[in-house]
Amino acid sequence: MRISAAWMTLAIIALGFVSAAAAPASVTVKLNAQNGSGENGSATLTDTMGGITVVISLSGAPSSAQPAHVHDGTCGDLKGVAYALKDVVNGSSTTVLQGTTVAALTAKPYAINVHESASNLGKYVACGDVTASSSM
């Protein structure tokens, strides 16, 4: 049985569409320093099986633990905590959020916020709005 070149081309195109659809969605959020902290960086959100991996990288951050959260709202108008993230230590944090997707987080206003310390949650040191067009 011979497969024609046209059928082979269609099969390759179809596989390309399946691969593109299965590719993980990812967005990078620019985290801007707040309150004179000098802490700038990014948070990369990537779809994984069953959730999202959130990787925060900040320059100028202290070695002490700094709480981080995904908040409802925007950096200009933060609301309550939607998702807790692992503390940023030495400028780095990686968290897996179960049961959500990048598409869900970019569908409504959310912001990633880093606090100075657990004892001073009211002082924000870095923040970035999560949007579908987020980029560095």
Long-range contacts (C-beta under 8 A, 24 or more apart in sequence): 24-48, 25-101, 25-102, 25-103, 26-102, 27-102, 27-106, 27-130, 27-131, 27-132, 27-134, 27-135, 28-134, 28-135, 28-136, 29-112, 29-128, 29-129, 29-130, 29-131, 29-134, 30-128, 30-134, 30-135, 30-136, 31-56, 31-58, 31-112, 31-114, 31-126, 31-127, 31-128, 32-75, 32-126, 32-127, 32-128, 33-60, 33-125, 33-126, 34-75, 34-124, 34-125, 34-126, 34-127, 35-116, 35-123, 35-124, 35-125, 37-116, 37-125, 37-126, 39-91, 39-114, 39-125, 39-126, 40-126, 41-91, 41-126, 42-128, 42-136, 43-112, 43-128, 45-102, 45-105, 45-130, 46-102, 47-101, 47-102, 48-96, 50-98, 50-99, 51-96, 51-97, 51-98, 51-99, 51-100, 51-101, 52-96, 52-97, 52-100, 52-101, 52-102, 52-105, 53-94, 53-95, 53-96, 53-97, 54-85, 54-93, 54-94, 54-95, 54-96, 54-97, 54-112, 55-92, 55-93, 55-94, 56-85, 56-88, 56-92, 56-93, 56-94, 56-112, 56-114, 57-91, 57-92, 58-88, 58-91, 58-92, 58-114, 58-126, 59-91, 60-91, 61-88, 61-90, 61-91, 61-114, 61-125, 63-89, 63-90, 64-89, 64-117, 65-89, 65-117, 65-118, 66-114, 66-115, 66-116, 66-117, 66-125, 67-114, 67-115, 67-117, 67-118, 67-121, 68-93, 68-112, 68-113, 68-114, 68-115, 69-112, 69-113, 69-115, 70-97, 70-105, 70-110, 70-111, 70-112, 70-113, 70-130, 71-110, 71-111, 71-112, 71-113, 72-108, 72-109, 72-110, 73-109, 73-110, 73-111, 74-109, 74-111, 74-129, 75-111, 75-113, 75-127, 75-128, 75-129, 78-111, 78-113, 78-124, 78-127, 82-110, 85-112, 87-118, 88-114, 105-130, 106-130, 106-131, 106-132, 106-134
